[in-house]
Amino acid sequence: MTTTPQHNERIAKMTFASVYPHYVTKVERKGRTKEELHQVIKWLTGFNDKKLQQLIDEKATFETFFQKASLNPNAHLITGVICGYRVEEIENPLTQKVRYLDKLVDELAKGRKMDKILRVG
């Protein structure tokens, strides 16, 4: 699915710090923990808690956030629809990575088992 250049630009310039509290609220409201959220983010990006906090403090854009990330080699296994887009069909690489993260947070909030979210086995 194609996204507009304006949509991709908006996502690139959005800061991770502005979205992160919404991720926390979403998973905690559904009975999951901030630690589980961090486990999911670490799996996708390779960031530990210290690096994650540093990126939040720096108000890093998603563009910078994913430039510094070491994307999990199994990230391509993340499929499905998020925000009206099928993640595996998004053509813009950065937008796709952001939607990967959205999809993982969504799966966590929906109560999916951690080994399924982390694409184990």
TORPA-4810 file (N, C-alpha, C, O; in nm, 3 decimals):
<nodes>
NODE_1_0.085_-0.118_0.000_0.000_0.000_0.000_0.089_0.124_0.000_0.187_0.131_0.074_M
NODE_2_0.056_0.217_-0.080_0.139_0.337_-0.088_0.087_0.442_0.009_-0.033_0.460_0.027_T
NODE_3_0.181_0.511_0.069_0.149_0.623_0.156_0.190_0.749_0.081_0.274_0.743_-0.009_T
NODE_4_0.131_0.860_0.117_0.166_0.985_0.048_0.300_1.037_0.098_0.339_1.008_0.211_T
NODE_5_0.371_1.114_0.016_0.496_1.175_0.063_0.475_1.260_0.189_0.561_1.264_0.277_P
NODE_6_0.360_1.328_0.197_0.330_1.410_0.314_0.315_1.323_0.439_0.363_1.360_0.546_Q
NODE_7_0.250_1.210_0.424_0.231_1.116_0.535_0.367_1.064_0.582_0.393_1.061_0.702_H
NODE_8_0.452_1.026_0.489_0.585_0.975_0.524_0.669_1.082_0.593_0.741_1.054_0.689_N
NODE_9_0.660_1.205_0.544_0.735_1.316_0.602_0.688_1.345_0.744_0.769_1.370_0.834_E
NODE_10_0.557_1.341_0.764_0.501_1.367_0.897_0.550_1.262_0.997_0.586_1.295_1.110_R
NODE_11_0.551_1.137_0.956_0.599_1.029_1.043_0.748_1.046_1.071_0.791_1.029_1.186_I
NODE_12_0.827_1.079_0.970_0.972_1.096_0.988_1.004_1.205_1.090_1.099_1.193_1.167_A
NODE_13_0.925_1.313_1.090_0.952_1.428_1.177_0.889_1.415_1.316_0.922_1.492_1.406_K
NODE_14_0.799_1.319_1.334_0.736_1.298_1.464_0.842_1.248_1.562_0.928_1.168_1.525_M
NODE_15_0.836_1.293_1.686_0.936_1.246_1.782_0.886_1.120_1.851_0.768_1.103_1.879_T
NODE_16_0.982_1.032_1.879_0.949_0.911_1.953_0.895_0.948_2.091_0.802_0.885_2.141_F
NODE_17_0.953_1.053_2.152_0.911_1.097_2.286_0.763_1.137_2.289_0.697_1.122_2.391_A
NODE_18_0.711_1.189_2.177_0.571_1.231_2.174_0.476_1.112_2.165_0.359_1.124_2.205_S
NODE_19_0.522_1.000_2.115_0.437_0.883_2.096_0.454_0.782_2.210_0.360_0.711_2.245_V
NODE_20_0.573_0.777_2.267_0.605_0.678_2.371_0.503_0.676_2.486_0.460_0.567_2.525_Y
NODE_21_0.463_0.792_2.544_0.365_0.785_2.653_0.233_0.719_2.612_0.167_0.655_2.693_P
NODE_22_0.196_0.735_2.486_0.073_0.672_2.435_0.090_0.520_2.428_-0.003_0.445_2.457_H
NODE_23_0.210_0.474_2.390_0.239_0.331_2.392_0.225_0.275_2.533_0.161_0.172_2.554_Y
NODE_24_0.286_0.345_2.630_0.281_0.301_2.770_0.137_0.294_2.818_0.095_0.193_2.876_V
NODE_25_0.061_0.400_2.795_-0.079_0.405_2.837_-0.159_0.292_2.774_-0.238_0.227_2.841_T
NODE_26_-0.138_0.270_2.645_-0.213_0.168_2.573_-0.189_0.029_2.631_-0.284_-0.046_2.654_K
NODE_27_-0.062_-0.006_2.656_-0.035_-0.142_2.706_-0.074_-0.157_2.853_-0.125_-0.262_2.893_V
NODE_28_-0.052_-0.052_2.933_-0.088_-0.062_3.076_-0.238_-0.068_3.096_-0.286_-0.137_3.186_E
NODE_29_-0.313_0.003_3.013_-0.459_0.001_3.021_-0.512_-0.140_2.994_-0.619_-0.177_3.041_R
NODE_30_-0.435_-0.217_2.918_-0.476_-0.354_2.885_-0.409_-0.459_2.974_-0.412_-0.578_2.945_K
NODE_31_-0.347_-0.412_3.084_-0.290_-0.507_3.180_-0.149_-0.554_3.151_-0.100_-0.647_3.215_G
NODE_32_-0.083_-0.493_3.056_0.057_-0.526_3.027_0.146_-0.424_3.096_0.098_-0.323_3.148_R
NODE_33_0.277_-0.450_3.097_0.367_-0.362_3.172_0.460_-0.282_3.081_0.479_-0.315_2.964_T
NODE_34_0.516_-0.177_3.139_0.615_-0.095_3.070_0.737_-0.181_3.037_0.800_-0.163_2.933_K
NODE_35_0.770_-0.274_3.127_0.884_-0.364_3.102_0.859_-0.451_2.979_0.951_-0.474_2.900_E
NODE_36_0.736_-0.499_2.964_0.703_-0.578_2.845_0.713_-0.492_2.719_0.761_-0.537_2.616_E
NODE_37_0.668_-0.368_2.729_0.679_-0.275_2.618_0.825_-0.257_2.580_0.860_-0.260_2.462_L
NODE_38_0.910_-0.237_2.680_1.054_-0.220_2.653_1.114_-0.345_2.591_1.202_-0.336_2.505_H
NODE_39_1.066_-0.462_2.634_1.115_-0.588_2.576_1.083_-0.594_2.426_1.166_-0.636_2.345_Q
NODE_40_0.963_-0.551_2.390_0.919_-0.549_2.251_1.002_-0.448_2.170_1.046_-0.478_2.059_V
NODE_41_1.022_-0.328_2.227_1.100_-0.225_2.158_1.245_-0.272_2.140_1.305_-0.252_2.035_I
NODE_42_1.300_-0.335_2.244_1.438_-0.386_2.237_1.450_-0.492_2.128_1.548_-0.494_2.053_K
NODE_43_1.350_-0.580_2.119_1.354_-0.685_2.016_1.360_-0.623_1.877_1.437_-0.668_1.792_W
NODE_44_1.277_-0.521_1.854_1.270_-0.460_1.720_1.393_-0.376_1.689_1.444_-0.379_1.577_L
NODE_45_1.443_-0.299_1.789_1.543_-0.196_1.761_1.684_-0.227_1.813_1.782_-0.172_1.765_T
NODE_46_1.692_-0.315_1.912_1.821_-0.343_1.976_1.855_-0.246_2.087_1.961_-0.257_2.148_G
NODE_47_1.766_-0.149_2.116_1.793_-0.049_2.220_1.771_-0.106_2.359_1.672_-0.174_2.385_F
NODE_48_1.867_-0.077_2.451_1.844_-0.111_2.591_1.770_0.006_2.656_1.746_0.108_2.592_N
NODE_49_1.734_-0.009_2.785_1.656_0.095_2.853_1.728_0.229_2.855_1.666_0.334_2.839_D
NODE_50_1.860_0.226_2.875_1.939_0.349_2.883_1.935_0.424_2.749_1.913_0.546_2.746_K
NODE_51_1.956_0.352_2.640_1.954_0.414_2.507_1.815_0.467_2.473_1.800_0.574_2.415_K
NODE_52_1.713_0.390_2.511_1.575_0.432_2.487_1.547_0.564_2.559_1.489_0.656_2.501_L
NODE_53_1.588_0.573_2.685_1.566_0.695_2.763_1.643_0.812_2.702_1.594_0.924_2.699_Q
NODE_54_1.763_0.785_2.655_1.845_0.888_2.591_1.773_0.944_2.468_1.770_1.066_2.448_Q
NODE_55_1.716_0.857_2.386_1.645_0.900_2.265_1.519_0.979_2.301_1.482_1.073_2.231_L
NODE_56_1.454_0.941_2.411_1.336_1.015_2.458_1.380_1.154_2.505_1.318_1.254_2.469_I
NODE_57_1.486_1.158_2.585_1.536_1.286_2.637_1.581_1.380_2.524_1.562_1.501_2.532_D
NODE_58_1.640_1.323_2.420_1.687_1.403_2.305_1.573_1.444_2.213_1.593_1.523_2.120_E
NODE_59_1.454_1.391_2.239_1.338_1.415_2.152_1.372_1.376_2.006_1.345_1.450_1.912_K
NODE_60_1.431_1.259_1.994_1.470_1.208_1.862_1.347_1.187_1.774_1.244_1.136_1.820_A
NODE_61_1.359_1.226_1.648_1.251_1.198_1.553_1.252_1.048_1.522_1.350_0.979_1.551_T
NODE_62_1.143_1.000_1.465_1.141_0.859_1.425_1.250_0.831_1.323_1.306_0.721_1.320_F
NODE_63_1.281_0.930_1.241_1.388_0.914_1.142_1.521_0.884_1.213_1.590_0.789_1.177_E
NODE_64_1.555_0.964_1.312_1.678_0.944_1.389_1.671_0.815_1.470_1.767_0.739_1.475_T
NODE_65_1.556_0.791_1.532_1.534_0.672_1.614_1.568_0.545_1.536_1.642_0.459_1.584_F
NODE_66_1.514_0.534_1.415_1.538_0.413_1.336_1.673_0.414_1.264_1.722_0.308_1.228_F
NODE_67_1.733_0.531_1.244_1.870_0.535_1.191_1.967_0.475_1.292_2.065_0.411_1.254_Q
NODE_68_1.939_0.495_1.420_2.026_0.445_1.527_1.993_0.301_1.567_2.070_0.238_1.639_K
NODE_69_1.882_0.251_1.520_1.839_0.116_1.558_1.910_0.009_1.476_1.954_0.033_1.363_A
NODE_70_1.920_-0.109_1.535_1.964_-0.229_1.462_1.839_-0.315_1.447_1.806_-0.394_1.535_S
NODE_71_1.771_-0.299_1.335_1.643_-0.365_1.316_1.659_-0.517_1.323_1.750_-0.574_1.263_L
NODE_72_1.569_-0.580_1.399_1.573_-0.725_1.414_1.560_-0.791_1.276_1.474_-0.752_1.196_N
NODE_73_1.644_-0.892_1.248_1.636_-0.957_1.116_1.502_-1.026_1.090_1.469_-1.054_0.975_P
NODE_74_1.424_-1.052_1.196_1.293_-1.113_1.178_1.179_-1.011_1.170_1.062_-1.048_1.170_N
NODE_75_1.213_-0.883_1.163_1.109_-0.779_1.157_1.016_-0.799_1.038_0.898_-0.765_1.045_A
NODE_76_1.068_-0.855_0.929_0.985_-0.876_0.810_0.871_-0.976_0.837_0.778_-0.986_0.757_H
NODE_77_0.879_-1.048_0.949_0.773_-1.143_0.984_0.651_-1.072_1.045_0.547_-1.134_1.066_L
NODE_78_0.665_-0.943_1.073_0.553_-0.865_1.128_0.459_-0.833_1.012_0.497_-0.764_0.917_I
NODE_79_0.339_-0.884_1.021_0.241_-0.864_0.913_0.107_-0.824_0.974_0.086_-0.835_1.095_T
NODE_80_0.019_-0.778_0.889_-0.114_-0.742_0.934_-0.142_-0.595_0.910_-0.060_-0.522_0.854_G
NODE_81_-0.260_-0.553_0.954_-0.306_-0.416_0.929_-0.292_-0.333_1.056_-0.330_-0.377_1.165_V
NODE_82_-0.238_-0.214_1.040_-0.229_-0.118_1.150_-0.256_0.020_1.092_-0.198_0.057_0.990_I
NODE_83_-0.342_0.094_1.155_-0.379_0.230_1.110_-0.427_0.229_0.963_-0.404_0.325_0.889_C
NODE_84_-0.492_0.121_0.924_-0.545_0.113_0.789_-0.447_0.070_0.682_-0.482_0.062_0.564_G
NODE_85_-0.324_0.042_0.721_-0.221_0.000_0.626_-0.176_-0.142_0.655_-0.161_-0.180_0.771_Y
NODE_86_-0.156_-0.220_0.551_-0.099_-0.354_0.566_0.052_-0.334_0.573_0.115_-0.293_0.475_R
NODE_87_0.112_-0.365_0.690_0.252_-0.328_0.714_0.349_-0.388_0.613_0.447_-0.324_0.576_V
NODE_88_0.323_-0.509_0.570_0.417_-0.573_0.477_0.412_-0.511_0.337_0.499_-0.539_0.255_E
NODE_89_0.311_-0.427_0.309_0.299_-0.365_0.177_0.340_-0.218_0.175_0.336_-0.154_0.070_E
NODE_90_0.380_-0.163_0.290_0.421_-0.022_0.295_0.555_-0.008_0.223_0.651_-0.078_0.254_I
NODE_91_0.560_0.083_0.127_0.678_0.096_0.042_0.788_0.183_0.104_0.907_0.158_0.080_E
NODE_92_0.752_0.284_0.182_0.853_0.371_0.243_0.917_0.298_0.361_0.847_0.262_0.456_N
NODE_93_1.049_0.274_0.357_1.115_0.195_0.462_1.097_0.250_0.603_1.075_0.173_0.697_P
NODE_94_1.107_0.382_0.621_1.091_0.439_0.754_0.948_0.424_0.804_0.926_0.383_0.918_L
NODE_95_0.852_0.457_0.720_0.712_0.443_0.758_0.682_0.298_0.795_0.608_0.272_0.890_T
NODE_96_0.738_0.205_0.720_0.717_0.064_0.750_0.773_0.028_0.888_0.708_-0.045_0.963_Q
NODE_97_0.891_0.077_0.922_0.950_0.047_1.053_0.866_0.104_1.166_0.846_0.039_1.269_K
NODE_98_0.815_0.226_1.148_0.730_0.286_1.251_0.603_0.202_1.267_0.557_0.179_1.379_V
NODE_99_0.547_0.158_1.157_0.426_0.076_1.164_0.455_-0.063_1.222_0.368_-0.122_1.286_R
NODE_100_0.576_-0.116_1.200_0.617_-0.240_1.268_0.605_-0.220_1.419_0.548_-0.302_1.489_Y
NODE_101_0.660_-0.109_1.467_0.656_-0.080_1.610_0.512_-0.065_1.657_0.475_-0.120_1.761_L
NODE_102_0.431_0.008_1.582_0.289_0.023_1.617_0.220_-0.113_1.626_0.142_-0.138_1.718_D
NODE_103_0.250_-0.200_1.532_0.187_-0.332_1.527_0.228_-0.415_1.648_0.144_-0.483_1.708_K
NODE_104_0.356_-0.411_1.685_0.402_-0.486_1.803_0.335_-0.435_1.931_0.295_-0.515_2.016_L
NODE_105_0.324_-0.303_1.944_0.257_-0.244_2.061_0.111_-0.287_2.064_0.057_-0.320_2.169_V
NODE_106_0.048_-0.288_1.948_-0.091_-0.330_1.936_-0.108_-0.476_1.979_-0.200_-0.509_2.053_D
NODE_107_-0.019_-0.562_1.932_-0.026_-0.704_1.969_-0.007_-0.722_2.120_-0.075_-0.804_2.182_E
NODE_108_0.085_-0.647_2.178_0.108_-0.652_2.322_-0.019_-0.611_2.397_-0.061_-0.678_2.491_L
NODE_109_-0.078_-0.501_2.355_-0.200_-0.451_2.420_-0.317_-0.547_2.404_-0.405_-0.553_2.490_A
NODE_110_-0.319_-0.622_2.296_-0.428_-0.716_2.273_-0.409_-0.848_2.347_-0.491_-0.939_2.335_K
NODE_111_-0.300_-0.858_2.424_-0.281_-0.977_2.506_-0.212_-1.094_2.438_-0.213_-1.206_2.489_G
NODE_112_-0.154_-1.069_2.324_-0.083_-1.176_2.252_0.035_-1.223_2.336_0.099_-1.144_2.405_R
NODE_113_0.064_-1.352_2.329_0.176_-1.408_2.405_0.308_-1.348_2.355_0.325_-1.324_2.236_K
NODE_114_0.400_-1.325_2.449_0.527_-1.259_2.416_0.606_-1.334_2.310_0.665_-1.271_2.222_M
NODE_115_0.609_-1.468_2.315_0.687_-1.543_2.216_0.627_-1.527_2.076_0.699_-1.534_1.977_D
NODE_116_0.498_-1.505_2.067_0.434_-1.478_1.937_0.469_-1.337_1.888_0.498_-1.317_1.770_K
NODE_117_0.465_-1.240_1.980_0.498_-1.102_1.944_0.642_-1.094_1.894_0.671_-1.026_1.796_I
NODE_118_0.733_-1.165_1.963_0.875_-1.160_1.929_0.913_-1.259_1.820_1.031_-1.282_1.793_L
NODE_119_0.811_-1.316_1.757_0.830_-1.405_1.642_0.931_-1.517_1.673_1.022_-1.544_1.595_R
NODE_120_0.911_-1.582_1.789_0.999_-1.693_1.830_0.933_-1.824_1.782_0.816_-1.850_1.806_V
NODE_121_1.014_-1.903_1.715_0.969_-2.036_1.674_0.870_-2.046_1.569_0.829_-2.156_1.532_G
</nodes>
